[in-house]
Amino acid sequence: MSPSDDSRLRKRALPDKSSLSAHSIPSPRPASHDSTKSPGRGPKLLLALASLALSYFAYTKFYDLQRPHALSESYALCSREGAQVYTLDPENPRAQCLVVHGSKFTSTGSLDQVLSRWHETTPGQPHVRFLKPGQIVVPGLSDSHAHVLEYGATKQMPLEGTKSIAETVERVRAYIEADPDIFEDKTKYVEGWGWDHTKWLLEEWPTYGALEADPIVAGRPVVLQSKDGHALWVSLAVLESISPLPDEVEGGVIVRDSFGKPTGVFLDNAQDLIIRPEPTYKQLQKRFAATVKDAHSLGLTAVHDAGFNPMSLEFFRKEAQRTTLPIRIYGMKYFDETAAYWGDAFEKIVLAGNNRLSVRSVKIFADGALRSGGAALYEPYTDNPETRGFMRIAPETLNEVIPKFMKDGWQVNVHAIGDRANGVVLDAFEAALEKANVTALRPRLEHAQILAQKDMARFGDLGVIASVQPTHAISDMWFAEDRLGPERVKGLYAFRSIIDHGARITLGSDFPVEDINPLAGFYAAITRVSPDGTSPHGPGGWFPEQRMTREEALKGMTLDPAYASFTEDILGSITPGKFADFVVLSQDIMTVPAASILSTRVIATVIDGKPVYGAI
């Protein structure tokens, strides 16, 4: 008998075989103890029982060995501990079992319910597997704001976690010395990602001089991206290759010393001055594979990529044509205000490549970042009163292009961090949406970090989606008040206030800027403390009144991202008819103590009904 064909064997449950149906092994008929009624029957019965036991032993051993490859086209996954499947389906929020046929969910409910209606809902024969004690199932997790290929690139030379400029340069030197091709050829570009001057013991911008002071690093073209992606630190060789430099860059800053000479740091739009060799297609494939490997291991089944440039757009289009993408990608096409308007000419990509790739939104940058002092504020920075930050795009341009993109059917997603930037973008959205169907357009504010009180209410009124990153909150909380002051900081990462004003939130990480692990975001959203349980306001959390509930946080990583990417009808919950994307977790993140959440392991990540990580 095929291991997956157990429909005719429905008598007795087996307590320790999680891979078998609860109704999959027959009970032997009770043996008669009256040997006088059937002479010789005792030895025959013992022989039959021995044979049955041997067959059963061979069956279960074979099944266990074959288990990673023997998942049926139709199967149920159930918990022996009751309703441990968190469906996010409002009609049936928790269930004991989910049922899959092919790539879609066909049923949810108790074990008795799914078996009794199996043939009404699901082709094939019943095949049931069980979770281990303590495990739960949630819908596939999504990251609503990330940078896929950039994350893969950080694997080459990660710079995060250094405590000084000197330590960062030491990492660059070690990388060069470890790669013979780069070490022997001083013309090869050296690239890294992740330095963070706000975490150095002496908070200051680095300079090209620090790179030139190291004899191994000196003389090479070096380009190092900051953790937040809003600053580049380059070597003298790179500076010389792009000279002469303009005096100013609209929407950006060339950092200069007291004599007016460039120091080697370029902020926001000024980064566009740096010319570096484009990676090969093979290098992009390696970067993508590195990202997918980590994403799958942490339960991610879908990622919203916040900025497809022409190179990354063409890469994902080719990959989707060449093969089925290993993860769902919702891409935002980068808007370059210096180029011609393309919203009426570029053909949108909607659920291409087996429903794995969509590009139907545009990404516009309104301002810079808080960490680098480029976020556009209404009032000057508390720790640098000479500046209010800057807009990377003129408000007039926003008012011109946002209605155009909406008219041409594009979702408009705008990066806005400072309170002034968020206010300007909300003004533009309000004007553009006056005669538009917001449900059809679903505009998004990416980050929405610092909000004036008067702007919070507009989210709900306008139907604008707040795409936020909870791990940013627990990273920035240590320097935020110094930068913004005690009153203005109250509007930073005010998740509860945004929700209470009727807005829809969707959660992401901004990886590689923050940890790719979605449970890190879940933890940050509900605790507002660092992983070690601390915050500037103590163990109770940084502005704890702004915490999200666990239910809101889980929805923010499942059903809300689906809505934010126009896929709520096919993704985001464990609902019959939707694609069977789900995750098995080692413990119940909805009930365990908050301090235990980050110890949760992903047991299996499933896309279209098939495990892409682990096994069920």
C-alpha positions as a printed NumPy array, in Angstrom:
array([[  0.   ,   0.   ,   0.   ],
       [  1.254,   3.467,  -0.79 ],
       [  2.13 ,   5.384,   2.395],
       [ -0.136,   8.226,   1.339],
       [ -3.126,   6.057,   0.57 ],
       [ -4.614,   5.487,   4.02 ],
       [ -8.307,   6.086,   3.352],
       [ -9.413,   2.533,   4.038],
       [ -7.606,   2.221,   7.365],
       [ -9.588,   4.213,   9.901],
       [ -9.792,   2.414,  13.223],
       [ -7.257,   3.428,  15.888],
       [ -5.064,   6.453,  16.538],
       [ -1.322,   5.986,  16.934],
       [ -0.016,   8.399,  19.558],
       [  3.642,   8.671,  18.549],
       [  3.624,   8.738,  14.745],
       [  3.071,  12.335,  13.748],
       [  3.297,  11.467,  10.069],
       [  0.319,   9.083,  10.079],
       [ -3.393,   9.703,   9.912],
       [ -5.201,   9.483,  13.211],
       [ -7.412,   6.978,  11.38 ],
       [ -4.73 ,   5.139,   9.441],
       [ -3.984,   1.778,  11.141],
       [ -6.502,  -1.042,  11.556],
       [ -7.183,  -2.682,  14.879],
       [ -6.819,  -6.48 ,  14.916],
       [-10.006,  -8.312,  15.859],
       [-10.097,  -9.402,  19.496],
       [ -8.647, -12.875,  19.944],
       [-10.898, -15.576,  21.4  ],
       [ -9.61 , -17.121,  24.641],
       [-11.704, -20.279,  24.178],
       [ -9.214, -22.591,  22.487],
       [-11.678, -25.499,  22.608],
       [-13.855, -23.804,  19.961],
       [-11.078, -23.631,  17.4  ],
       [ -8.242, -26.133,  17.876],
       [ -4.912, -24.756,  16.618],
       [ -6.274, -21.253,  16.233],
       [ -3.976, -19.813,  18.958],
       [ -0.679, -20.443,  17.15 ],
       [ -2.159, -19.21 ,  13.847],
       [ -3.415, -16.03 ,  15.526],
       [ -0.027, -15.385,  17.116],
       [  1.623, -15.892,  13.74 ],
       [ -0.829, -13.475,  12.13 ],
       [ -0.264, -10.885,  14.831],
       [  3.491, -11.237,  14.486],
       [  3.197, -10.824,  10.751],
       [  1.012,  -7.743,  11.164],
       [  3.438,  -6.227,  13.677],
       [  6.378,  -6.88 ,  11.338],
       [  4.498,  -5.312,   8.441],
       [  3.566,  -2.312,  10.526],
       [  7.174,  -1.883,  11.692],
       [  8.419,  -2.021,   8.113],
       [  5.654,   0.345,   6.976],
       [  6.423,   3.004,   9.6  ],
       [ 10.177,   2.735,   9.155],
       [  9.834,   3.055,   5.401],
       [  7.453,   5.965,   5.85 ],
       [  9.783,   7.795,   8.256],
       [ 12.734,   7.362,   5.887],
       [ 10.679,   8.604,   2.961],
       [  8.944,  11.366,   4.876],
       [ 10.729,  14.411,   3.368],
       [  9.826,  13.166,  -0.117],
       [  6.504,  11.493,   0.53 ],
       [  4.213,  14.468,   1.071],
       [  0.969,  13.712,  -0.71 ],
       [ -0.609,  16.022,  -3.27 ],
       [ -3.511,  16.21 ,  -0.814],
       [ -2.78 ,  16.326,   2.896],
       [ -3.965,  17.676,   6.224],
       [ -1.718,  19.143,   8.908],
       [ -3.268,  18.997,  12.37 ],
       [ -2.47 ,  19.598,  16.016],
       [ -3.204,  17.031,  18.735],
       [ -3.473,  19.958,  21.164],
       [ -6.523,  21.617,  19.663],
       [ -6.804,  24.785,  17.599],
       [ -3.11 ,  25.552,  17.061],
       [ -3.493,  26.785,  13.481],
       [ -3.798,  30.594,  13.46 ],
       [ -5.593,  31.133,  10.173],
       [ -6.074,  34.949,  10.174],
       [ -9.399,  34.136,   8.514],
       [-12.063,  36.158,  10.362],
       [-14.647,  33.455,   9.628],
       [-12.541,  30.785,  11.361],
       [ -9.602,  32.432,  13.166],
       [ -8.24 ,  29.244,  14.768],
       [ -8.46 ,  25.636,  13.694],
       [ -7.099,  22.225,  14.564],
       [ -6.309,  21.333,  10.955],
       [ -5.574,  22.815,   7.584],
       [ -6.005,  20.86 ,   4.356],
       [ -3.986,  21.331,   1.171],
       [ -4.451,  20.031,  -2.335],
       [ -1.753,  20.95 ,  -4.8  ],
       [ -0.916,  24.612,  -4.27 ],
       [ -4.045,  25.721,  -2.378],
       [ -5.842,  25.366,   0.91 ],
       [ -9.084,  23.438,   0.555],
       [-10.399,  23.228,   4.107],
       [ -9.84 ,  24.135,   7.755],
       [-11.491,  22.884,  10.913],
       [-11.29 ,  20.09 ,  13.464],
       [ -9.881,  16.707,  12.488],
       [-13.348,  15.177,  12.448],
       [-14.667,  18.018,  10.319],
       [-11.949,  17.907,   7.656],
       [-12.119,  14.115,   7.402],
       [-15.896,  14.02 ,   7.201],
       [-15.984,  16.482,   4.324],
       [-12.697,  15.457,   2.694],
       [-14.214,  14.162,  -0.532],
       [-16.42 ,  17.248,  -0.834],
       [-13.465,  19.655,  -0.632],
       [-10.299,  17.789,  -1.57 ],
       [ -9.313,  15.401,  -4.373],
       [ -7.355,  12.31 ,  -3.394],
       [ -7.407,  10.184,  -0.292],
       [ -7.103,  11.46 ,   3.303],
       [ -3.505,  11.83 ,   4.455],
       [ -2.916,  13.443,   7.847],
       [  0.223,  14.673,   9.544],
       [  0.52 ,  16.077,  13.046],
       [  2.431,  18.911,  14.626],
       [  4.706,  18.089,  17.515],
       [  3.672,  19.288,  20.988],
       [  3.858,  23.051,  21.369],
       [  4.115,  23.819,  17.659],
       [  1.751,  26.17 ,  15.846],
       [  0.977,  27.143,  12.263],
       [  0.641,  30.71 ,  10.966],
       [  0.137,  32.01 ,   7.422],
       [  3.252,  32.612,   5.357],
       [  5.066,  35.68 ,   6.679],
       [  5.663,  38.743,   4.504],
       [  8.128,  41.601,   4.763],
       [  6.493,  44.779,   3.447],
       [  9.688,  46.782,   2.979],
       [ 13.041,  45.236,   2.142],
       [ 15.932,  45.273,  -0.325],
       [ 16.455,  41.776,  -1.66 ],
       [ 19.612,  41.99 ,  -3.765],
       [ 21.2  ,  44.514,  -1.421],
       [ 20.812,  42.044,   1.451],
       [ 22.638,  39.424,  -0.582],
       [ 25.386,  41.943,  -1.312],
       [ 25.952,  42.567,   2.409],
       [ 27.049,  38.963,   2.767],
       [ 30.237,  39.876,   0.895],
       [ 31.617,  42.297,   3.475],
       [ 29.288,  43.062,   6.388],
       [ 30.31 ,  46.126,   8.395],
       [ 27.524,  46.214,  10.962],
       [ 28.454,  46.117,  14.64 ],
       [ 31.76 ,  47.976,  14.498],
       [ 32.497,  50.433,  17.326],
       [ 34.8  ,  52.868,  15.546],
       [ 36.137,  54.065,  12.222],
       [ 39.37 ,  52.162,  12.856],
       [ 37.543,  48.873,  13.48 ],
       [ 35.555,  49.355,  10.282],
       [ 38.734,  49.916,   8.279],
       [ 40.186,  46.75 ,   9.844],
       [ 37.247,  44.781,   8.433],
       [ 37.846,  46.246,   4.994],
       [ 41.508,  45.252,   5.211],
       [ 40.631,  41.699,   6.335],
       [ 38.232,  41.328,   3.413],
       [ 40.9  ,  42.429,   0.934],
       [ 43.514,  40.096,   2.416],
       [ 41.083,  37.148,   2.29 ],
       [ 40.387,  37.534,  -1.453],
       [ 43.484,  36.877,  -3.598],
       [ 41.879,  38.365,  -6.729],
       [ 41.205,  41.681,  -4.98 ],
       [ 44.451,  41.644,  -2.998],
       [ 46.57 ,  41.243,  -6.131],
       [ 44.65 ,  43.773,  -8.229],
       [ 44.41 ,  47.248,  -6.688],
       [ 42.035,  48.406,  -9.449],
       [ 39.215,  46.079,  -8.367],
       [ 36.381,  47.785,  -6.488],
       [ 35.978,  46.914,  -2.818],
       [ 32.361,  47.205,  -1.625],
       [ 30.722,  46.723,   1.764],
       [ 27.54 ,  47.599,   3.656],
       [ 26.446,  48.336,   7.199],
       [ 28.649,  50.936,   8.925],
       [ 26.713,  53.046,  11.421],
       [ 28.369,  56.162,  12.808],
       [ 25.593,  56.547,  15.406],
       [ 26.836,  53.356,  17.104],
       [ 30.509,  54.376,  17.188],
       [ 32.005,  55.46 ,  20.504],
       [ 32.791,  58.791,  18.886],
       [ 29.843,  59.714,  16.665],
       [ 31.331,  61.397,  13.612],
       [ 31.364,  61.03 ,   9.853],
       [ 34.24 ,  58.914,   8.522],
       [ 36.671,  60.27 ,   5.916],
       [ 38.642,  58.946,   2.985],
       [ 41.762,  59.687,   5.072],
       [ 40.97 ,  56.791,   7.409],
       [ 40.956,  54.409,   4.436],
       [ 44.182,  55.842,   3.01 ],
       [ 45.926,  55.464,   6.377],
       [ 45.88 ,  51.675,   6.061],
       [ 48.665,  50.447,   3.736],
       [ 46.586,  47.521,   2.416],
       [ 43.451,  49.587,   1.784],
       [ 45.171,  52.713,   0.493],
       [ 45.026,  53.472,  -3.219],
       [ 42.078,  51.163,  -3.921],
       [ 38.571,  52.136,  -5.097],
       [ 36.489,  51.521,  -1.963],
       [ 32.734,  52.167,  -1.686],
       [ 31.055,  51.477,   1.662],
       [ 27.272,  51.828,   2.131],
       [ 25.899,  52.96 ,   5.487],
       [ 23.499,  50.797,   7.467],
       [ 20.475,  52.918,   6.55 ],
       [ 21.41 ,  53.076,   2.849],
       [ 21.458,  56.884,   2.898],
       [ 25.22 ,  57.496,   2.938],
       [ 28.273,  56.316,   1.014],
       [ 31.83 ,  56.449,   2.34 ],
       [ 34.408,  56.289,  -0.443],
       [ 38.17 ,  56.262,  -0.845],
       [ 40.424,  58.86 ,  -2.44 ],
       [ 40.64 ,  56.827,  -5.648],
       [ 36.857,  57.002,  -6.045],
       [ 36.782,  60.715,  -5.221],
       [ 39.416,  61.431,  -7.853],
       [ 37.541,  59.373, -10.443],
       [ 34.446,  61.608, -10.182],
       [ 36.138,  65.002,  -9.942],
       [ 35.296,  67.783, -10.357],
       [ 32.297,  67.667,  -8.041],
       [ 29.373,  70.101,  -8.13 ],
       [ 29.123,  72.639,  -5.328],
       [ 25.695,  71.335,  -4.294],
       [ 23.348,  68.44 ,  -5.06 ],
       [ 19.597,  68.967,  -4.837],
       [ 18.183,  66.552,  -2.293],
       [ 21.629,  65.46 ,  -1.135],
       [ 24.833,  66.514,   0.597],
       [ 28.51 ,  66.223,  -0.247],
       [ 30.1  ,  66.287,   3.21 ],
       [ 33.013,  68.726,   3.302],
       [ 35.661,  69.741,   5.824],
       [ 36.192,  73.245,   7.219],
       [ 38.156,  74.164,   4.087],
       [ 35.309,  73.115,   1.796],
       [ 37.045,  69.965,   0.547],
       [ 35.048,  66.709,   0.146],
       [ 35.719,  64.228,   2.949],
       [ 34.528,  61.119,   1.148],
       [ 30.937,  60.908,   2.464],
       [ 27.907,  61.448,   0.219],
       [ 24.341,  61.645,   1.547],
       [ 21.083,  60.717,  -0.189],
       [ 20.87 ,  62.095,  -3.762],
       [ 24.589,  62.912,  -3.724],
       [ 25.214,  59.146,  -3.707],
       [ 24.204,  59.15 ,  -7.369],
       [ 27.526,  60.841,  -8.168],
       [ 29.401,  57.665,  -7.272],
       [ 30.008,  55.43 , -10.261],
       [ 30.759,  51.769,  -9.596],
       [ 30.806,  48.692, -11.802],
       [ 27.493,  46.881, -12.133],
       [ 27.446,  43.298, -10.846],
       [ 27.246,  40.476, -13.357],
       [ 24.09 ,  38.409, -13.772],
       [ 25.814,  35.517, -11.988],
       [ 26.688,  37.769,  -9.054],
       [ 23.059,  38.905,  -8.835],
       [ 21.923,  35.279,  -8.801],
       [ 24.301,  34.572,  -5.922],
       [ 22.978,  37.571,  -4.012],
       [ 19.377,  36.508,  -4.58 ],
       [ 20.114,  32.936,  -3.503],
       [ 21.783,  34.149,  -0.299],
       [ 18.757,  36.273,   0.567],
       [ 16.253,  33.532,  -0.218],
       [ 18.141,  31.003,   1.902],
       [ 17.932,  33.212,   4.978],
       [ 14.366,  34.329,   4.22 ],
       [ 13.045,  30.776,   3.953],
       [ 14.799,  29.707,   7.14 ],
       [ 12.998,  32.504,   9.006],
       [  9.499,  31.894,   7.641],
       [  9.324,  34.518,   4.893],
       [  7.246,  33.527,   1.881],
       [  6.84 ,  37.001,   0.334],
       [  8.899,  40.186,   0.213],
       [  8.029,  43.702,  -0.968],
       [ 11.205,  45.026,  -2.58 ],
       [ 11.301,  48.778,  -1.944],
       [ 13.069,  50.039,  -5.025],
       [ 13.644,  48.187,  -8.288],
       [ 16.237,  50.09 , -10.286],
       [ 16.571,  49.161, -13.991],
       [ 19.171,  46.487, -13.217],
       [ 17.198,  44.705, -10.482],
       [ 13.942,  45.001, -12.42 ],
       [ 15.478,  43.313, -15.457],
       [ 17.072,  40.636, -13.255],
       [ 13.784,  39.632, -11.609],
       [ 11.912,  39.745, -14.895],
       [ 14.443,  37.357, -16.455],
       [ 14.464,  35.059, -13.439],
       [ 10.664,  34.841, -13.466],
       [ 10.766,  33.931, -17.153],
       [ 13.585,  31.43 , -16.67 ],
       [ 12.199,  29.572, -13.663],
       [  9.67 ,  29.823, -10.839],
       [ 10.96 ,  32.333,  -8.316],
       [ 11.665,  30.637,  -4.963],
       [  9.858,  33.41 ,  -3.057],
       [  7.074,  35.863,  -3.88 ],
       [  8.388,  39.297,  -4.865],
       [  6.291,  42.474,  -4.957],
       [  8.512,  45.089,  -6.573],
       [  8.341,  48.871,  -6.407],
       [  9.78 ,  50.498,  -9.55 ],
       [ 12.179,  53.294,  -8.682],
       [ 11.186,  56.815,  -9.701],
       [ 13.961,  58.983, -11.132],
       [ 12.762,  62.576, -11.375],
       [ 15.516,  63.378, -13.889],
       [ 14.155,  60.811, -16.355],
       [ 11.065,  61.017, -18.54 ],
       [  7.713,  60.031, -17.046],
       [  7.064,  56.331, -17.717],
       [  3.796,  55.588, -15.919],
       [  1.792,  55.518, -19.149],
       [  4.363,  53.51 , -21.113],
       [  5.743,  50.769, -18.842],
       [  3.637,  47.612, -18.788],
       [  2.853,  46.518, -15.253],
       [  3.816,  42.997, -14.171],
       [  1.008,  41.313, -12.213],
       [  1.459,  37.844, -10.7  ],
       [  3.816,  36.656, -13.418],
       [  5.912,  33.496, -13.247],
       [  3.46 ,  31.233, -11.44 ],
       [  2.085,  34.09 ,  -9.311],
       [  5.49 ,  34.93 ,  -7.866],
       [  6.373,  38.361,  -9.35 ],
       [  4.476,  41.648,  -9.451],
       [  5.664,  45.148, -10.34 ],
       [  2.692,  47.498, -10.194],
       [  3.869,  50.18 ,  -7.765],
       [  6.263,  53.116,  -7.942],
       [  8.737,  54.091,  -5.21 ],
       [  9.404,  57.797,  -4.7  ],
       [ 11.854,  59.285,  -2.171],
       [ 10.61 ,  62.381,  -0.347],
       [ 13.463,  62.878,   2.12 ],
       [ 16.502,  61.254,   3.74 ],
       [ 16.983,  59.337,   6.992],
       [ 16.895,  60.241,  10.673],
       [ 20.167,  58.453,  11.41 ],
       [ 22.091,  60.535,   8.86 ],
       [ 20.23 ,  63.779,   9.64 ],
       [ 18.503,  63.935,   6.27 ],
       [ 14.897,  63.465,   7.412],
       [ 12.922,  66.619,   6.544],
       [ 11.55 ,  68.248,   9.721],
       [  9.224,  71.186,  10.356],
       [ 11.635,  72.52 ,  12.995],
       [ 15.454,  72.25 ,  13.243],
       [ 17.139,  69.179,  14.692],
       [ 17.627,  69.487,  18.451],
       [ 21.216,  68.24 ,  18.243],
       [ 21.999,  70.249,  15.091],
       [ 19.936,  73.472,  15.039],
       [ 21.528,  74.592,  11.792],
       [ 19.439,  72.185,   9.722],
       [ 15.89 ,  70.888,   9.292],
       [ 17.029,  68.084,   7.025],
       [ 16.035,  68.228,   3.378],
       [ 13.502,  67.094,   0.833],
       [ 14.922,  64.859,  -1.871],
       [ 12.161,  65.935,  -4.238],
       [ 10.33 ,  69.221,  -4.611],
       [  6.714,  69.314,  -3.33 ],
       [  5.698,  70.663,  -6.745],
       [  7.1  ,  67.54 ,  -8.382],
       [  5.174,  65.322,  -5.98 ],
       [  1.98 ,  67.191,  -6.76 ],
       [  2.636,  66.696, -10.454],
       [  3.648,  63.031, -10.65 ],
       [  1.503,  61.401,  -7.946],
       [ -1.81 ,  62.149,  -9.735],
       [ -0.252,  61.014, -13.022],
       [  0.817,  57.641, -11.642],
       [ -2.555,  57.144,  -9.941],
       [ -4.402,  58.011, -13.151],
       [ -2.311,  55.38 , -14.957],
       [ -3.223,  52.752, -12.351],
       [ -0.018,  52.648, -10.313],
       [  0.156,  52.206,  -6.574],
       [  2.252,  55.126,  -5.281],
       [  4.624,  54.33 ,  -2.399],
       [  6.566,  57.281,  -0.993],
       [  9.541,  57.117,   1.371],
       [  8.87 ,  59.734,   4.061],
       [ 10.609,  59.851,   7.447],
       [ 10.547,  63.406,   8.816],
       [  7.331,  65.091,   9.963],
       [  7.642,  67.726,   7.229],
       [  8.151,  65.074,   4.53 ],
       [  5.153,  63.08 ,   5.761],
       [  2.998,  66.209,   5.823],
       [  4.01 ,  67.203,   2.289],
       [  3.313,  63.707,   0.945],
       [ -0.063,  63.501,   2.714],
       [ -0.949,  66.854,   1.132],
       [ -0.129,  65.443,  -2.284],
       [ -2.083,  62.244,  -1.602],
       [ -5.075,  64.219,  -0.364],
       [ -5.202,  66.297,  -3.547],
       [ -4.692,  63.284,  -5.824],
       [ -7.307,  61.15 ,  -4.057],
       [-10.058,  63.76 ,  -4.084],
       [-11.812,  62.092,  -7.016],
       [-10.081,  58.698,  -6.931],
       [-10.942,  55.239,  -5.593],
       [ -8.489,  54.777,  -2.739],
       [ -9.246,  51.033,  -2.467],
       [ -8.222,  50.572,  -6.077],
       [ -5.032,  52.61 ,  -5.627],
       [ -3.919,  51.862,  -2.018],
       [ -1.166,  54.513,  -1.679],
       [  1.512,  53.83 ,   0.907],
       [  3.79 ,  55.935,   3.072],
       [  6.999,  53.95 ,   3.45 ],
       [  8.389,  54.404,   7.009],
       [  6.026,  57.19 ,   8.191],
       [  8.42 ,  57.562,  11.105],
       [  7.864,  61.059,  12.547],
       [  4.324,  62.39 ,  12.43 ],
       [  2.867,  65.652,  13.606],
       [ -0.338,  65.176,  15.578],
       [ -2.399,  66.9  ,  12.884],
       [ -1.154,  64.417,  10.264],
       [ -1.88 ,  61.208,  12.195],
       [ -5.63 ,  61.52 ,  11.709],
       [ -5.222,  61.957,   7.966],
       [ -3.999,  58.391,   7.486],
       [ -7.357,  56.925,   8.377],
       [ -9.331,  59.659,   6.665],
       [ -7.452,  59.241,   3.375],
       [ -7.072,  55.448,   3.457],
       [ -3.282,  55.707,   3.143],
       [ -1.336,  52.62 ,   4.249],
       [  1.437,  53.139,   6.807],
       [  4.279,  50.773,   5.883],
       [  6.357,  50.725,   9.082],
       [  9.339,  48.835,  10.483],
       [  9.154,  48.056,  14.226],
       [ 12.835,  47.116,  14.52 ],
       [ 13.731,  50.671,  13.461],
       [ 12.012,  51.835,  16.645],
       [ 14.181,  49.785,  18.988],
       [ 17.322,  50.728,  17.041],
       [ 16.633,  54.47 ,  16.948],
       [ 15.208,  54.841,  20.463],
       [ 18.702,  55.221,  21.92 ],
       [ 19.518,  58.447,  20.058],
       [ 16.064,  59.7  ,  18.999],
       [ 15.353,  62.068,  21.875],
       [ 18.738,  63.773,  21.556],
       [ 18.012,  64.338,  17.883],
       [ 14.358,  65.406,  18.149],
       [ 13.799,  66.675,  21.687],
       [ 11.413,  65.382,  24.394],
       [  8.144,  66.514,  22.792],
       [  8.671,  65.851,  19.087],
       [ 10.047,  62.375,  19.796],
       [  6.565,  61.331,  20.982],
       [  5.453,  61.324,  17.34 ],
       [  8.234,  58.93 ,  16.313],
       [  7.139,  55.341,  15.579],
       [  3.717,  56.078,  17.078],
       [  2.169,  52.824,  15.869],
       [ -0.749,  52.746,  18.311],
       [ -1.73 ,  56.319,  17.505],
       [ -1.71 ,  55.56 ,  13.775],
       [ -3.902,  52.484,  14.252],
       [ -6.273,  54.277,  16.613],
       [ -6.807,  56.94 ,  13.954],
       [ -8.197,  54.265,  11.668],
       [ -5.168,  53.653,   9.458],
       [ -4.029,  50.299,   8.156],
       [ -0.478,  49.325,   9.06 ],
       [  1.722,  46.853,   7.229],
       [  4.994,  45.662,   8.753],
       [  8.455,  45.189,   7.318],
       [ 12.1  ,  45.247,   8.361],
       [ 13.952,  47.298,   5.724],
       [ 16.535,  44.519,   5.611],
       [ 19.518,  44.702,   5.323],
       [ 19.151,  47.913,   7.355],
       [ 17.633,  45.806,  10.161],
       [ 17.417,  42.113,  11.006],
       [ 15.722,  40.014,   8.293],
       [ 13.991,  37.862,  10.947],
       [ 10.254,  38.741,  10.917],
       [  9.924,  37.598,  14.523],
       [ 12.35 ,  40.367,  15.488],
       [  9.792,  42.805,  14.102],
       [  6.952,  41.001,  15.88 ],
       [  8.868,  41.229,  19.161],
       [  9.734,  44.911,  18.678],
       [  6.132,  45.814,  17.81 ],
       [  4.636,  44.287,  20.949],
       [  7.413,  45.125,  23.456],
       [  9.307,  48.239,  22.259],
       [ 12.394,  46.974,  24.071],
       [ 15.698,  45.741,  22.698],
       [ 16.392,  41.983,  22.517],
       [ 18.06 ,  42.164,  25.941],
       [ 14.85 ,  43.615,  27.43 ],
       [ 16.057,  47.187,  27.888],
       [ 14.963,  50.596,  26.605],
       [ 15.624,  54.264,  27.438],
       [ 12.376,  54.146,  29.442],
       [ 13.165,  50.901,  31.24 ],
       [ 12.051,  47.266,  30.811],
       [  8.421,  48.305,  30.303],
       [  9.251,  49.619,  26.854],
       [ 10.031,  52.851,  25.042],
       [  6.75 ,  54.787,  24.969],
       [  4.904,  51.565,  25.839],
       [  1.534,  53.149,  25.078],
       [  2.486,  52.822,  21.392],
       [  2.81 ,  49.024,  21.488],
       [  0.826,  46.842,  19.114],
       [ -1.072,  43.757,  20.232],
       [  0.162,  40.328,  19.156],
       [ -2.891,  39.933,  16.965],
       [ -2.188,  43.238,  15.224],
       [  1.474,  42.361,  14.75 ],
       [  0.725,  38.953,  13.228],
       [ -1.872,  40.5  ,  10.928],
       [  0.702,  43.142,  10.024],
       [  3.002,  40.406,   8.713],
       [  0.366,  38.343,   6.899],
       [ -3.004,  39.717,   5.838],
       [ -2.032,  43.407,   5.865],
       [  0.948,  42.939,   3.493],
       [ -1.349,  40.973,   1.208],
       [ -3.78 ,  43.898,   1.129],
       [ -0.889,  46.317,   0.595],
       [  0.145,  44.298,  -2.477],
       [ -3.367,  43.665,  -3.862],
       [ -3.194,  39.933,  -3.078],
       [ -5.564,  39.592,  -0.116],
       [ -7.839,  37.364,  -2.216],
       [ -5.096,  34.776,  -2.757],
       [ -2.602,  35.264,   0.106],
       [ -2.312,  36.395,   3.715],
       [ -4.506,  33.889,   5.545],
       [ -5.14 ,  30.164,   5.778],
       [ -8.417,  30.255,   3.916],
       [ -9.847,  27.679,   1.476],
       [ -9.085,  28.766,  -2.072],
       [ -5.956,  30.755,  -1.225],
       [ -2.428,  29.655,  -2.05 ],
       [ -1.053,  27.313,   0.597],
       [  1.708,  29.468,   2.068],
       [  2.25 ,  28.783,   5.765],
       [  4.876,  28.447,   8.482],
       [  5.276,  25.937,  11.311],
       [  6.787,  27.494,  14.448],
       [  8.353,  25.681,  17.398],
       [  6.229,  27.48 ,  20.003],
       [  3.149,  29.645,  20.29 ],
       [  4.287,  33.241,  19.776],
       [  0.764,  34.393,  20.632],
       [  0.965,  33.13 ,  24.22 ],
       [  4.59 ,  32.56 ,  25.317],
       [  6.25 ,  35.24 ,  27.465],
       [  7.503,  38.071,  25.282],
       [ 11.077,  37.435,  26.362],
       [ 10.844,  33.937,  24.815],
       [  9.634,  35.02 ,  21.362],
       [ 13.094,  35.432,  19.849],
       [ 13.977,  31.844,  20.773],
       [ 11.201,  30.577,  18.465],
       [ 12.487,  28.364,  15.65 ],
       [ 10.967,  27.938,  12.215],
       [ 10.251,  24.227,  11.729],
       [  9.002,  24.511,   8.147],
       [  8.278,  27.184,   5.567],
       [  5.761,  26.168,   2.912],
       [  4.954,  27.915,  -0.373],
       [  2.238,  26.626,  -2.693],
       [  1.78 ,  23.627,  -0.429],
       [  5.409,  22.434,  -0.7  ],
       [  8.1  ,  22.901,   1.957],
       [ 10.906,  25.204,   0.852],
       [ 12.573,  24.95 ,   4.248],
       [ 12.35 ,  22.143,   6.803],
       [  9.718,  19.419,   6.6  ],
       [  6.203,  18.656,   7.818]])
